[in-house]
Amino acid sequence: MAARGGRLTITPLRRAVALAVPWLFLVLFAALYIGLALPRVMSGQPVALCLGAFVALVFVVFFVAAVTFSRDVLSKRWP
């Protein structure tokens, strides 16, 4: 990272890693949800349905954040 004109510049490899981190987190989050929570939600238990809805909301929020962050990285507004 070198400062150029008051802005930090990052290498393409670091930019790729920065892009990959939120998406890998989402993949792991979805895999855990499918493996651990979805079978309980499919059984129809009321508490499991509420928990499943909350986890789905969290997933959507993380997805929107990943899209926004990726857009910023690709348009070179980050860092």
Buried (B, 14 or more C-beta within 10 A) or exposed (E): EEEEEEEEEBEEEEBEEBBEEBBEEBEEBBEEBEEEBBEBBEEEEEEBBEBBEEBEEEBEEBBEEBEEBBEEBEEEEBE
